[in-house]
């Protein structure tokens, strides 16, 4: 999993930088930047590239929410500011498990309804590609002016949307890690529904786990509960940080399921 984490980071940087350059400057740098948009789920659906969307759902069915950890620029945007937790004293603490919110399913339902009804307001504010467009547009507003007009909003509204979205994502990233991805994003929720049945999933080996809690401490999706050896794969964004910090190789991406166990021990500390 450590090698997968390195690959994930490299891909996330490439697609994030590519998305920002695509919106802020356009294809003037290199026509290949257009590829960044073509591999996104919603833009590919709008452009009738349904094959791309199908591929992503197949990938999710096999490996989980790889899309969220590599290709989605909003996820990487949150990850960048998540590191700021170490500089803010009240936030300088590890993450901990929290149950998934049912609100995400209501948001997904509202999003689908708005898409069918042709209402652009909700997608404009919560769809990841629209969000990164608005944020990047603040760098070079004139580059996105025509797109904002096409969506039925003016340049001023687009700029305000970009500033507000950036501030909210920064706050969410600092406080919850990937809270937007796990509780709000309709694309993430849809992929999460598929991830419940994914072939490869993150599992904690009860025979290897030593209850150090490191995996739960670093989980940006707050979906790992060590005490019951549970990983909520529907919210896991496949960052692979848990496998990176595990001292005993107890966390793996695997096909078979491990039996859940409730250990007799809790977090242990070294004696001095």
C-alpha positions in Angstrom: 0.0 0.0 0.0 2.9 2.3 0.5 3.7 2.2 -3.2 0.1 2.8 -4.0 0.2 5.9 -1.8 3.1 7.4 -3.7 1.4 6.8 -7.0 -1.8 8.4 -5.6 0.1 11.5 -4.6 1.8 11.9 -7.9 -1.5 11.5 -9.9 -3.3 13.9 -7.5 -0.7 16.6 -8.0 -0.8 16.2 -11.8 -4.5 16.4 -12.1 -4.9 19.3 -9.6 -2.2 21.4 -11.2 -3.7 20.5 -14.6 -7.2 21.5 -13.6 -6.1 24.9 -12.2 -4.0 25.7 -15.3 -6.9 24.6 -17.5 -9.4 27.0 -15.9 -7.0 29.9 -15.1 -5.1 30.0 -18.4 -6.8 27.6 -20.8 -5.3 25.4 -23.5 -2.7 28.1 -24.4 0.0 26.2 -22.4 -0.6 22.9 -24.1 -3.7 21.3 -25.7 -3.1 18.2 -23.6 -4.6 20.0 -20.6 -8.0 19.3 -22.1 -7.5 15.7 -21.0 -8.0 16.8 -17.4 -11.6 17.7 -18.1 -12.3 14.7 -20.2 -11.5 12.2 -17.4 -13.9 14.0 -14.9 -17.2 12.2 -14.3 -19.7 15.1 -14.8 -18.0 16.9 -17.7 -17.7 13.6 -19.5 -21.4 12.9 -19.0 -22.3 16.4 -20.3 -20.1 15.9 -23.4 -21.7 12.5 -24.0 -18.4 10.7 -23.2 -20.4 8.1 -21.2 -17.6 5.6 -21.6 -15.5 7.6 -19.2 -18.2 7.6 -16.6 -18.8 3.9 -17.0 -15.0 3.3 -16.7 -14.9 5.2 -13.4 -17.8 3.2 -11.9 -16.1 0.0 -13.0 -12.8 1.1 -11.4 -14.8 2.1 -8.2 -16.5 -1.3 -8.2 -13.0 -3.0 -8.3 -10.8 -0.7 -6.2 -13.1 1.8 -4.4 -13.0 5.6 -4.6 -9.8 6.0 -6.5 -11.4 8.8 -8.4 -11.7 10.9 -5.2 -8.1 10.4 -4.2 -6.4 11.0 -7.6 -8.5 12.8 -10.3 -10.9 15.0 -8.3 -9.2 18.4 -7.8 -11.5 19.4 -4.9 -10.3 16.5 -2.9 -6.7 17.5 -3.4 -7.6 21.1 -2.6 -8.8 19.9 0.8 -5.7 17.8 1.3 -3.5 20.8 0.8 -5.0 22.7 3.6 -5.6 19.7 5.9 -1.9 19.9 6.6 -2.5 23.3 8.2 -4.0 21.6 11.2 -0.5 21.2 12.7 -0.2 25.0 12.9 -3.5 25.7 14.7 -3.4 24.6 18.3 -7.1 23.7 18.8 -6.9 21.5 15.7 -3.5 20.0 16.5 -5.1 16.6 17.4 -5.6 13.3 15.6 -8.7 12.4 13.7 -11.1 9.9 15.2 -13.9 7.7 13.8 -17.3 9.2 13.3 -20.4 7.5 11.7 -21.4 8.5 8.2 -24.1 11.2 7.9 -27.4 10.3 6.2 -27.5 13.9 4.9 -25.2 12.9 2.1 -28.0 10.8 0.5 -30.5 13.6 0.7 -28.0 15.9 -1.0 -27.4 13.4 -3.7 -31.1 13.1 -4.2 -31.5 16.9 -4.5 -28.6 17.0 -6.9 -30.1 14.4 -9.2 -33.4 16.1 -9.1 -31.8 19.5 -10.1 -29.9 17.8 -12.9 -33.1 16.3 -14.3 -35.1 19.5 -13.8 -32.4 21.6 -15.4 -31.8 23.7 -12.2 -28.2 24.8 -12.3 -28.0 26.5 -9.0 -27.3 23.4 -6.8 -24.7 21.8 -9.2 -23.0 25.2 -9.5 -22.3 25.2 -5.8 -21.7 21.6 -4.9 -20.4 19.7 -8.0 -16.6 19.4 -7.7 -15.7 20.4 -11.3 -17.9 23.5 -11.0 -16.3 24.3 -7.6 -12.7 24.1 -8.9 -13.8 26.2 -12.0 -15.1 29.0 -9.8 -12.0 28.9 -7.5 -9.5 28.8 -10.4 -11.6 31.5 -12.2 -10.7 33.9 -9.4 -7.1 33.8 -10.6 -8.1 34.9 -14.2 -11.8 35.8 -14.2 -11.9 36.8 -17.9 -10.9 33.2 -18.8 -14.1 31.9 -17.3 -16.4 34.8 -18.0 -18.1 33.0 -21.0 -18.5 29.8 -19.1 -20.2 31.6 -16.2 -22.5 33.4 -18.6 -23.4 30.1 -20.2 -24.4 28.8 -16.8 -26.6 31.8 -16.3 -24.5 33.7 -13.8 -22.4 36.9 -14.2 -18.7 37.3 -13.6 -19.3 38.9 -10.2 -21.4 35.9 -9.1 -18.7 33.5 -10.4 -15.9 35.3 -8.5 -18.0 35.4 -5.3 -18.8 31.7 -5.7 -15.1 30.9 -6.1 -14.1 32.9 -2.9 -16.9 31.4 -0.8 -16.2 27.8 -2.1 -12.5 28.2 -1.4 -13.0 29.5 2.1 -15.5 26.8 3.0 -13.3 24.0 1.6 -10.3 25.4 3.6 -12.4 25.4 6.8 -13.8 21.9 6.1 -10.3 20.6 5.2 -8.8 22.0 8.4 -11.5 20.7 10.7 -12.7 17.4 9.1 -10.1 16.4 6.5 -12.2 15.2 3.7 -15.6 16.2 5.2 -16.8 17.6 1.9 -16.1 14.4 0.1 -17.7 12.1 2.7 -20.7 14.2 3.7 -21.6 16.7 0.9 -20.2 15.8 -2.5 -22.9 14.1 -4.6 -20.3 12.4 -6.8 -18.5 11.1 -3.8 -21.7 9.8 -2.3 -22.7 8.0 -5.6 -19.2 6.4 -5.8 -19.5 5.5 -2.1 -22.7 3.5 -2.8 -20.7 1.5 -5.4 -17.8 1.2 -3.0 -20.0 -0.8 -0.6 -19.7 -3.7 -3.1 -16.2 -3.1 -4.3 -14.0 -6.1 -5.0 -10.9 -4.8 -3.2 -11.4 -3.1 0.1 -9.4 -1.9 3.0 -9.3 -4.4 5.8 -7.7 -4.5 9.3 -6.1 -7.9 10.1 -7.2 -8.6 13.7 -4.2 -11.0 14.2 -1.7 -8.3 13.2 -3.3 -5.1 14.7 -1.6 -4.0 17.9 -4.1 -1.2 18.7 -1.6 1.6 18.2 -4.5 3.7 16.7 -2.2 5.3 14.1 -4.5 4.5 11.2 -7.5 6.0 12.9 -5.5 9.0 13.9 -4.5 9.9 10.2 -7.7 8.8 8.5 -8.8 12.0 6.6 -12.2 10.4 6.0 -12.6 9.5 9.6 -13.9 6.1 8.5 -11.6 3.7 10.5 -12.7 2.4 13.9 -9.8 0.3 15.3 -11.7 -0.9 18.4 -14.0 -3.0 16.1 -11.5 -3.5 13.3 -14.0 -1.6 11.0 -13.3 0.4 7.9 -16.3 2.2 6.3 -15.3 1.6 2.6 -18.2 3.7 1.4 -16.4 6.8 2.8 -12.8 5.7 2.3 -11.2 7.8 -0.4 -8.3 5.4 -0.9 -5.5 7.8 0.3 -3.6 4.8 1.7 -2.3 6.8 4.6 -3.5 4.1 7.0 -1.2 1.5 5.4 1.7 4.0 5.3 1.6 4.6 9.1 0.7 1.0 10.2 3.8 -0.4 12.0 2.7 -4.0 11.6 1.3 -4.2 8.1 -2.1 -4.9 9.6 -4.0 -2.8 7.0 -4.3 -4.1 3.5 -6.2 -3.6 0.2 -7.5 -7.1 -0.3 -10.4 -9.2 -1.7 -11.4 -11.4 1.2 -13.0 -10.0 4.3 -11.5 -10.3 7.8 -13.7 -11.1 10.7 -14.4 -8.2 13.0 -13.1 -8.4 16.5 -13.5 -6.4 19.6 -10.1 -6.5 21.3 -9.6 -6.6 25.0 -7.0 -3.9 24.8 -7.3 -0.2 24.0 -4.6 2.3 23.0 -1.3 1.5 24.6 1.5 3.8 25.5 5.1 3.0 26.1 6.1 2.9 29.7 8.8 5.3 30.8 
